[in-house]
Amino acid sequence: MNVEQAGSVLESERSKLVRQLGDLGANERGELTGEVDFGEGFADAAAATAERSEVLGIVENLRVMLEGVDAALAKVAAGTYGRCESCGRQIDDDRLEFRPTSRYCVDCKSKRS
């Protein structure tokens, strides 16, 4: 995957994540922008609290994913996209195609895990 393709894929992923956050009532920073409507079926306060906790967990995961996409886009802009943050070698194209936000080559990632 070349840098131009990566930028396009990352921009598309960013738009998708921002839309998903908005659908859950959150902004790009993962902050809830209003009350999430759990519907009339959530008259039970405990059920509403559990649902709210689940939504907050999903929002947090989306926020972390968005941070990864933004970091990758910054690398595209800086001309450093696709370089391992640990060893500096080029990350394999297959890895970048599968996970465009990869920060490490396979060897360095396996050492970190």
N, CA, C and O atoms as a GROMACS GRO file, in nm:
protein
  452
    1MET      N    1   0.086  -0.117   0.000
    1MET     CA    2   0.000   0.000   0.000
    1MET      C    3   0.090   0.124   0.000
    1MET      O    4   0.177   0.138   0.086
    2ASN      N    5   0.070   0.212  -0.096
    2ASN     CA    6   0.150   0.333  -0.097
    2ASN      C    7   0.093   0.436   0.000
    2ASN      O    8  -0.017   0.419   0.054
    3VAL      N    9   0.168   0.541   0.022
    3VAL     CA   10   0.130   0.641   0.122
    3VAL      C   11  -0.002   0.709   0.086
    3VAL      O   12  -0.083   0.737   0.174
    4GLU      N   13  -0.023   0.734  -0.042
    4GLU     CA   14  -0.148   0.799  -0.085
    4GLU      C   15  -0.268   0.709  -0.054
    4GLU      O   16  -0.370   0.756  -0.004
    5GLN      N   17  -0.255   0.580  -0.085
    5GLN     CA   18  -0.362   0.486  -0.054
    5GLN      C   19  -0.385   0.478   0.097
    5GLN      O   20  -0.499   0.475   0.143
    6ALA      N   21  -0.277   0.474   0.172
    6ALA     CA   22  -0.287   0.467   0.318
    6ALA      C   23  -0.361   0.588   0.371
    6ALA      O   24  -0.448   0.575   0.458
    7GLY      N   25  -0.328   0.706   0.320
    7GLY     CA   26  -0.396   0.827   0.364
    7GLY      C   27  -0.545   0.822   0.337
    7GLY      O   28  -0.626   0.864   0.420
    8SER      N   29  -0.581   0.771   0.222
    8SER     CA   30  -0.722   0.758   0.185
    8SER      C   31  -0.795   0.659   0.276
    8SER      O   32  -0.905   0.687   0.323
    9VAL      N   33  -0.732   0.545   0.301
    9VAL     CA   34  -0.791   0.444   0.390
    9VAL      C   35  -0.806   0.500   0.531
    9VAL      O   36  -0.909   0.481   0.595
   10LEU      N   37  -0.704   0.569   0.578
   10LEU     CA   38  -0.707   0.626   0.712
   10LEU      C   39  -0.813   0.736   0.726
   10LEU      O   40  -0.882   0.744   0.827
   11GLU      N   41  -0.826   0.821   0.624
   11GLU     CA   42  -0.929   0.925   0.627
   11GLU      C   43  -1.068   0.864   0.631
   11GLU      O   44  -1.156   0.912   0.702
   12SER      N   45  -1.087   0.758   0.554
   12SER     CA   46  -1.216   0.688   0.553
   12SER      C   47  -1.244   0.626   0.690
   12SER      O   48  -1.356   0.635   0.741
   13GLU      N   49  -1.144   0.564   0.749
   13GLU     CA   50  -1.159   0.504   0.882
   13GLU      C   51  -1.188   0.612   0.986
   13GLU      O   52  -1.270   0.592   1.076
   14ARG      N   53  -1.122   0.726   0.973
   14ARG     CA   54  -1.145   0.837   1.066
   14ARG      C   55  -1.290   0.884   1.059
   14ARG      O   56  -1.355   0.903   1.162
   15SER      N   57  -1.340   0.902   0.938
   15SER     CA   58  -1.479   0.945   0.920
   15SER      C   59  -1.576   0.845   0.983
   15SER      O   60  -1.673   0.884   1.048
   16LYS      N   61  -1.548   0.718   0.963
   16LYS     CA   62  -1.634   0.613   1.018
   16LYS      C   63  -1.634   0.618   1.171
   16LYS      O   64  -1.739   0.608   1.234
   17LEU      N   65  -1.516   0.633   1.231
   17LEU     CA   66  -1.507   0.637   1.377
   17LEU      C   67  -1.577   0.760   1.434
   17LEU      O   68  -1.647   0.750   1.534
   18VAL      N   69  -1.558   0.875   1.370
   18VAL     CA   70  -1.623   0.998   1.416
   18VAL      C   71  -1.775   0.983   1.408
   18VAL      O   72  -1.848   1.026   1.497
   19ARG      N   73  -1.823   0.921   1.300
   19ARG     CA   74  -1.966   0.898   1.284
   19ARG      C   75  -2.018   0.805   1.394
   19ARG      O   76  -2.124   0.829   1.451
   20GLN      N   77  -1.943   0.698   1.423
   20GLN     CA   78  -1.985   0.605   1.528
   20GLN      C   79  -1.989   0.674   1.664
   20GLN      O   80  -2.080   0.651   1.743
   21LEU      N   81  -1.889   0.756   1.692
   21LEU     CA   82  -1.890   0.831   1.817
   21LEU      C   83  -2.013   0.922   1.825
   21LEU      O   84  -2.080   0.928   1.928
   22GLY      N   85  -2.041   0.991   1.716
   22GLY     CA   86  -2.158   1.078   1.712
   22GLY      C   87  -2.288   1.002   1.732
   22GLY      O   88  -2.378   1.050   1.800
   23ASP      N   89  -2.296   0.883   1.673
   23ASP     CA   90  -2.415   0.800   1.690
   23ASP      C   91  -2.435   0.761   1.836
   23ASP      O   92  -2.548   0.738   1.880
   24LEU      N   93  -2.326   0.753   1.910
   24LEU     CA   94  -2.334   0.717   2.052
   24LEU      C   95  -2.347   0.840   2.142
   24LEU      O   96  -2.352   0.829   2.264
   25GLY      N   97  -2.354   0.959   2.079
   25GLY     CA   98  -2.372   1.082   2.156
   25GLY      C   99  -2.243   1.139   2.212
   25GLY      O  100  -2.244   1.206   2.315
   26ALA      N  101  -2.130   1.111   2.144
   26ALA     CA  102  -2.000   1.159   2.191
   26ALA      C  103  -1.930   1.240   2.082
   26ALA      O  104  -1.958   1.225   1.963
   27ASN      N  105  -1.839   1.326   2.126
   27ASN     CA  106  -1.758   1.402   2.030
   27ASN      C  107  -1.629   1.325   2.003
   27ASN      O  108  -1.612   1.213   2.051
   28GLU      N  109  -1.539   1.384   1.926
   28GLU     CA  110  -1.414   1.316   1.887
   28GLU      C  111  -1.322   1.288   2.005
   28GLU      O  112  -1.237   1.200   1.996
   29ARG      N  113  -1.337   1.361   2.114
   29ARG     CA  114  -1.255   1.338   2.233
   29ARG      C  115  -1.315   1.231   2.324
   29ARG      O  116  -1.260   1.200   2.429
   30GLY      N  117  -1.430   1.175   2.282
   30GLY     CA  118  -1.495   1.072   2.361
   30GLY      C  119  -1.582   1.125   2.472
   30GLY      O  120  -1.626   1.050   2.559
   31GLU      N  121  -1.606   1.255   2.469
   31GLU     CA  122  -1.692   1.316   2.571
   31GLU      C  123  -1.837   1.309   2.525
   31GLU      O  124  -1.868   1.343   2.411
   32LEU      N  125  -1.925   1.265   2.614
   32LEU     CA  126  -2.066   1.262   2.579
   32LEU      C  127  -2.116   1.404   2.562
   32LEU      O  128  -2.089   1.490   2.645
   33THR      N  129  -2.187   1.428   2.454
   33THR     CA  130  -2.233   1.563   2.423
   33THR      C  131  -2.375   1.590   2.471
   33THR      O  132  -2.422   1.703   2.465
   34GLY      N  133  -2.441   1.489   2.518
   34GLY     CA  134  -2.578   1.504   2.567
   34GLY      C  135  -2.620   1.373   2.630
   34GLY      O  136  -2.542   1.279   2.640
   35GLU      N  137  -2.740   1.370   2.668
   35GLU     CA  138  -2.793   1.247   2.728
   35GLU      C  139  -2.818   1.144   2.620
   35GLU      O  140  -2.875   1.174   2.516
   36VAL      N  141  -2.775   1.023   2.645
   36VAL     CA  142  -2.802   0.913   2.555
   36VAL      C  143  -2.940   0.860   2.592
   36VAL      O  144  -2.967   0.831   2.708
   37ASP      N  145  -3.027   0.849   2.492
   37ASP     CA  146  -3.164   0.801   2.516
   37ASP      C  147  -3.165   0.649   2.510
   37ASP      O  148  -3.139   0.589   2.406
   38PHE      N  149  -3.194   0.588   2.624
   38PHE     CA  150  -3.200   0.443   2.631
   38PHE      C  151  -3.340   0.390   2.610
   38PHE      O  152  -3.363   0.270   2.624
   39GLY      N  153  -3.433   0.476   2.575
   39GLY     CA  154  -3.568   0.432   2.544
   39GLY      C  155  -3.654   0.409   2.667
   39GLY      O  156  -3.607   0.413   2.780
   40GLU      N  157  -3.782   0.384   2.641
   40GLU     CA  158  -3.876   0.364   2.750
   40GLU      C  159  -3.853   0.233   2.823
   40GLU      O  160  -3.895   0.218   2.938
   41GLY      N  161  -3.787   0.138   2.760
   41GLY     CA  162  -3.762   0.010   2.820
   41GLY      C  163  -3.662   0.015   2.934
   41GLY      O  164  -3.638  -0.085   3.002
   42PHE      N  165  -3.603   0.130   2.955
   42PHE     CA  166  -3.502   0.143   3.058
   42PHE      C  167  -3.554   0.220   3.178
   42PHE      O  168  -3.488   0.311   3.229
   43ALA      N  169  -3.673   0.184   3.224
   43ALA     CA  170  -3.729   0.248   3.342
   43ALA      C  171  -3.651   0.208   3.466
   43ALA      O  172  -3.644   0.285   3.562
   44ASP      N  173  -3.592   0.091   3.464
   44ASP     CA  174  -3.513   0.041   3.576
   44ASP      C  175  -3.379   0.115   3.577
   44ASP      O  176  -3.303   0.108   3.480
   45ALA      N  177  -3.350   0.185   3.685
   45ALA     CA  178  -3.227   0.264   3.696
   45ALA      C  179  -3.102   0.177   3.683
   45ALA      O  180  -3.004   0.220   3.622
   46ALA      N  181  -3.105   0.057   3.738
   46ALA     CA  182  -2.988  -0.030   3.730
   46ALA      C  183  -2.961  -0.070   3.585
   46ALA      O  184  -2.846  -0.074   3.542
   47ALA      N  185  -3.066  -0.100   3.511
   47ALA     CA  186  -3.049  -0.137   3.370
   47ALA      C  187  -2.996  -0.018   3.291
   47ALA      O  188  -2.911  -0.035   3.204
   48ALA      N  189  -3.046   0.100   3.319
   48ALA     CA  190  -3.000   0.220   3.249
   48ALA      C  191  -2.853   0.247   3.281
   48ALA      O  192  -2.776   0.285   3.193
   49THR      N  193  -2.814   0.227   3.406
   49THR     CA  194  -2.675   0.247   3.446
   49THR      C  195  -2.584   0.147   3.376
   49THR      O  196  -2.475   0.183   3.330
   50ALA      N  197  -2.627   0.022   3.370
   50ALA     CA  198  -2.548  -0.080   3.301
   50ALA      C  199  -2.532  -0.047   3.154
   50ALA      O  200  -2.424  -0.060   3.098
   51GLU      N  201  -2.641  -0.003   3.090
   51GLU     CA  202  -2.635   0.033   2.948
   51GLU      C  203  -2.543   0.153   2.927
   51GLU      O  204  -2.467   0.157   2.830
   52ARG      N  205  -2.550   0.249   3.016
   52ARG     CA  206  -2.465   0.368   3.006
   52ARG      C  207  -2.317   0.327   3.019
   52ARG      O  208  -2.232   0.378   2.946
   53SER      N  209  -2.288   0.237   3.110
   53SER     CA  210  -2.151   0.190   3.128
   53SER      C  211  -2.101   0.120   3.002
   53SER      O  212  -1.986   0.138   2.962
   54GLU      N  213  -2.187   0.043   2.940
   54GLU     CA  214  -2.150  -0.026   2.816
   54GLU      C  215  -2.121   0.075   2.706
   54GLU      O  216  -2.024   0.061   2.632
   55VAL      N  217  -2.206   0.176   2.694
   55VAL     CA  218  -2.186   0.280   2.593
   55VAL      C  219  -2.055   0.353   2.618
   55VAL      O  220  -1.980   0.380   2.524
   56LEU      N  221  -2.026   0.385   2.744
   56LEU     CA  222  -1.901   0.454   2.775
   56LEU      C  223  -1.780   0.369   2.740
   56LEU      O  224  -1.678   0.422   2.695
   57GLY      N  225  -1.788   0.239   2.759
   57GLY     CA  226  -1.680   0.150   2.721
   57GLY      C  227  -1.658   0.147   2.570
   57GLY      O  228  -1.545   0.149   2.522
   58ILE      N  229  -1.766   0.143   2.496
   58ILE     CA  230  -1.757   0.145   2.350
   58ILE      C  231  -1.700   0.278   2.303
   58ILE      O  232  -1.614   0.281   2.214
   59VAL      N  233  -1.745   0.388   2.363
   59VAL     CA  234  -1.695   0.521   2.327
   59VAL      C  235  -1.544   0.528   2.353
   59VAL      O  236  -1.470   0.582   2.271
   60GLU      N  237  -1.499   0.475   2.465
   60GLU     CA  238  -1.356   0.477   2.497
   60GLU      C  239  -1.276   0.398   2.394
   60GLU      O  240  -1.170   0.444   2.349
   61ASN      N  241  -1.324   0.281   2.356
   61ASN     CA  242  -1.255   0.202   2.253
   61ASN      C  243  -1.248   0.276   2.120
   61ASN      O  244  -1.144   0.276   2.054
   62LEU      N  245  -1.358   0.339   2.080
   62LEU     CA  246  -1.359   0.416   1.956
   62LEU      C  247  -1.264   0.534   1.963
   62LEU      O  248  -1.196   0.566   1.866
   63ARG      N  249  -1.258   0.599   2.080
   63ARG     CA  250  -1.168   0.714   2.099
   63ARG      C  251  -1.022   0.670   2.083
   63ARG      O  252  -0.944   0.739   2.018
   64VAL      N  253  -0.987   0.556   2.141
   64VAL     CA  254  -0.850   0.505   2.130
   64VAL      C  255  -0.818   0.471   1.984
   64VAL      O  256  -0.709   0.500   1.936
   65MET      N  257  -0.913   0.411   1.916
   65MET     CA  258  -0.893   0.379   1.774
   65MET      C  259  -0.874   0.506   1.693
   65MET      O  260  -0.789   0.511   1.604
   66LEU      N  261  -0.951   0.609   1.723
   66LEU     CA  262  -0.941   0.737   1.653
   66LEU      C  263  -0.804   0.801   1.678
   66LEU      O  264  -0.746   0.859   1.587
   67GLU      N  265  -0.753   0.790   1.800
   67GLU     CA  266  -0.620   0.843   1.829
   67GLU      C  267  -0.514   0.773   1.743
   67GLU      O  268  -0.422   0.838   1.693
   68GLY      N  269  -0.528   0.641   1.725
   68GLY     CA  270  -0.435   0.567   1.641
   68GLY      C  271  -0.441   0.611   1.496
   68GLY      O  272  -0.338   0.624   1.429
   69VAL      N  273  -0.562   0.634   1.447
   69VAL     CA  274  -0.579   0.680   1.309
   69VAL      C  275  -0.519   0.820   1.294
   69VAL      O  276  -0.451   0.847   1.195
   70ASP      N  277  -0.545   0.907   1.390
   70ASP     CA  278  -0.490   1.043   1.383
   70ASP      C  279  -0.337   1.042   1.387
   70ASP      O  280  -0.272   1.120   1.317
   71ALA      N  281  -0.280   0.953   1.468
   71ALA     CA  282  -0.133   0.942   1.474
   71ALA      C  283  -0.078   0.894   1.340
   71ALA      O  284   0.024   0.943   1.293
   72ALA      N  285  -0.146   0.798   1.279
   72ALA     CA  286  -0.102   0.747   1.148
   72ALA      C  287  -0.114   0.856   1.041
   72ALA      O  288  -0.027   0.870   0.956
   73LEU      N  289  -0.222   0.933   1.045
   73LEU     CA  290  -0.239   1.043   0.949
   73LEU      C  291  -0.130   1.149   0.967
   73LEU      O  292  -0.083   1.206   0.869
   74ALA      N  293  -0.091   1.174   1.091
   74ALA     CA  294   0.018   1.269   1.117
   74ALA      C  295   0.148   1.218   1.056
   74ALA      O  296   0.228   1.296   1.004
   75LYS      N  297   0.170   1.087   1.062
   75LYS     CA  298   0.290   1.028   1.000
   75LYS      C  299   0.284   1.040   0.848
   75LYS      O  300   0.386   1.065   0.784
   76VAL      N  301   0.166   1.021   0.790
   76VAL     CA  302   0.150   1.039   0.646
   76VAL      C  303   0.192   1.182   0.610
   76VAL      O  304   0.268   1.203   0.515
   77ALA      N  305   0.141   1.279   0.685
   77ALA     CA  306   0.172   1.419   0.657
   77ALA      C  307   0.320   1.451   0.676
   77ALA      O  308   0.377   1.533   0.603
   78ALA      N  309   0.383   1.385   0.772
   78ALA     CA  310   0.525   1.410   0.802
   78ALA      C  311   0.619   1.329   0.712
   78ALA      O  312   0.740   1.350   0.713
   79GLY      N  313   0.562   1.236   0.635
   79GLY     CA  314   0.645   1.153   0.548
   79GLY      C  315   0.712   1.037   0.620
   79GLY      O  316   0.808   0.980   0.569
   80THR      N  317   0.664   1.001   0.737
   80THR     CA  318   0.723   0.892   0.814
   80THR      C  319   0.631   0.771   0.824
   80THR      O  320   0.661   0.677   0.898
   81TYR      N  321   0.521   0.772   0.752
   81TYR     CA  322   0.426   0.662   0.759
   81TYR      C  323   0.490   0.532   0.710
   81TYR      O  324   0.560   0.531   0.610
   82GLY      N  325   0.463   0.424   0.782
   82GLY     CA  326   0.512   0.293   0.742
   82GLY      C  327   0.648   0.257   0.800
   82GLY      O  328   0.700   0.149   0.771
   83ARG      N  329   0.705   0.343   0.880
   83ARG     CA  330   0.834   0.315   0.945
   83ARG      C  331   0.807   0.267   1.088
   83ARG      O  332   0.725   0.325   1.159
   84CYS      N  333   0.877   0.163   1.128
   84CYS     CA  334   0.866   0.109   1.263
   84CYS      C  335   0.917   0.213   1.363
   84CYS      O  336   1.024   0.269   1.346
   85GLU      N  337   0.839   0.237   1.467
   85GLU     CA  338   0.878   0.334   1.569
   85GLU      C  339   0.992   0.284   1.657
   85GLU      O  340   1.055   0.362   1.728
   86SER      N  341   1.019   0.156   1.652
   86SER     CA  342   1.124   0.099   1.736
   86SER      C  343   1.257   0.088   1.660
   86SER      O  344   1.359   0.140   1.706
   87CYS      N  345   1.257   0.021   1.546
   87CYS     CA  346   1.382  -0.005   1.474
   87CYS      C  347   1.403   0.086   1.354
   87CYS      O  348   1.514   0.096   1.302
   88GLY      N  349   1.297   0.152   1.307
   88GLY     CA  350   1.308   0.243   1.194
   88GLY      C  351   1.296   0.178   1.057
   88GLY      O  352   1.297   0.247   0.955
   89ARG      N  353   1.286   0.044   1.055
   89ARG     CA  354   1.271  -0.024   0.926
   89ARG      C  355   1.130  -0.005   0.871
   89ARG      O  356   1.037   0.030   0.944
   90GLN      N  357   1.117  -0.028   0.742
   90GLN     CA  358   0.986  -0.020   0.676
   90GLN      C  359   0.898  -0.135   0.727
   90GLN      O  360   0.943  -0.249   0.733
   91ILE      N  361   0.775  -0.105   0.762
   91ILE     CA  362   0.678  -0.206   0.804
   91ILE      C  363   0.626  -0.274   0.677
   91ILE      O  364   0.598  -0.208   0.577
   92ASP      N  365   0.615  -0.405   0.683
   92ASP     CA  366   0.571  -0.484   0.569
   92ASP      C  367   0.436  -0.435   0.516
   92ASP      O  368   0.346  -0.402   0.594
   93ASP      N  369   0.423  -0.428   0.384
   93ASP     CA  370   0.299  -0.380   0.320
   93ASP      C  371   0.177  -0.462   0.361
   93ASP      O  372   0.069  -0.405   0.381
   94ASP      N  373   0.192  -0.593   0.374
   94ASP     CA  374   0.078  -0.676   0.415
   94ASP      C  375   0.028  -0.636   0.554
   94ASP      O  376  -0.092  -0.633   0.578
   95ARG      N  377   0.121  -0.607   0.644
   95ARG     CA  378   0.082  -0.564   0.779
   95ARG      C  379   0.009  -0.430   0.774
   95ARG      O  380  -0.093  -0.412   0.841
   96LEU      N  381   0.061  -0.338   0.695
   96LEU     CA  382  -0.004  -0.206   0.685
   96LEU      C  383  -0.140  -0.216   0.617
   96LEU      O  384  -0.232  -0.142   0.650
   97GLU      N  385  -0.151  -0.306   0.522
   97GLU     CA  386  -0.281  -0.323   0.456
   97GLU      C  387  -0.383  -0.379   0.555
   97GLU      O  388  -0.498  -0.336   0.557
   98PHE      N  389  -0.340  -0.476   0.637
   98PHE     CA  390  -0.429  -0.537   0.735
   98PHE      C  391  -0.460  -0.441   0.849
   98PHE      O  392  -0.574  -0.433   0.896
   99ARG      N  393  -0.358  -0.367   0.894
   99ARG     CA  394  -0.372  -0.275   1.006
   99ARG      C  395  -0.298  -0.145   0.974
   99ARG      O  396  -0.181  -0.130   1.009
  100PRO      N  397  -0.367  -0.053   0.907
  100PRO     CA  398  -0.301   0.071   0.861
  100PRO      C  399  -0.244   0.158   0.973
  100PRO      O  400  -0.162   0.247   0.947
  101THR      N  401  -0.287   0.134   1.097
  101THR     CA  402  -0.237   0.214   1.209
  101THR      C  403  -0.117   0.150   1.278
  101THR      O  404  -0.076   0.194   1.385
  102SER      N  405  -0.060   0.045   1.218
  102SER     CA  406   0.054  -0.025   1.279
  102SER      C  407   0.168   0.072   1.307
  102SER      O  408   0.204   0.154   1.224
  103ARG      N  409   0.223   0.059   1.427
  103ARG     CA  410   0.334   0.145   1.469
  103ARG      C  411   0.467   0.072   1.465
  103ARG      O  412   0.573   0.133   1.462
  104TYR      N  413   0.459  -0.062   1.466
  104TYR     CA  414   0.580  -0.144   1.474
  104TYR      C  415   0.580  -0.253   1.367
  104TYR      O  416   0.475  -0.300   1.325
  105CYS      N  417   0.700  -0.291   1.324
  105CYS     CA  418   0.713  -0.406   1.236
  105CYS      C  419   0.678  -0.531   1.316
  105CYS      O  420   0.670  -0.526   1.439
  106VAL      N  421   0.660  -0.642   1.248
  106VAL     CA  422   0.621  -0.766   1.315
  106VAL      C  423   0.725  -0.807   1.419
  106VAL      O  424   0.689  -0.847   1.529
  107ASP      N  425   0.854  -0.798   1.384
  107ASP     CA  426   0.959  -0.839   1.477
  107ASP      C  427   0.956  -0.757   1.606
  107ASP      O  428   0.961  -0.811   1.716
  108CYS      N  429   0.947  -0.627   1.592
  108CYS     CA  430   0.947  -0.539   1.711
  108CYS      C  431   0.818  -0.555   1.791
  108CYS      O  432   0.820  -0.552   1.914
  109LYS      N  433   0.707  -0.572   1.723
  109LYS     CA  434   0.580  -0.592   1.792
  109LYS      C  435   0.583  -0.721   1.874
  109LYS      O  436   0.535  -0.724   1.988
  110SER      N  437   0.640  -0.827   1.817
  110SER     CA  438   0.645  -0.954   1.890
  110SER      C  439   0.736  -0.943   2.013
  110SER      O  440   0.712  -1.011   2.113
  111LYS      N  441   0.837  -0.860   2.007
  111LYS     CA  442   0.925  -0.840   2.123
  111LYS      C  443   0.855  -0.760   2.233
  111LYS      O  444   0.885  -0.776   2.351
  112ARG      N  445   0.761  -0.673   2.193
  112ARG     CA  446   0.690  -0.588   2.288
  112ARG      C  447   0.577  -0.661   2.359
  112ARG      O  448   0.538  -0.622   2.469
  113SER      N  449   0.526  -0.766   2.299
  113SER     CA  450   0.409  -0.837   2.354
  113SER      C  451   0.446  -0.930   2.465
  113SER      O  452   0.359  -0.996   2.522
   0.00000   0.00000   0.00000
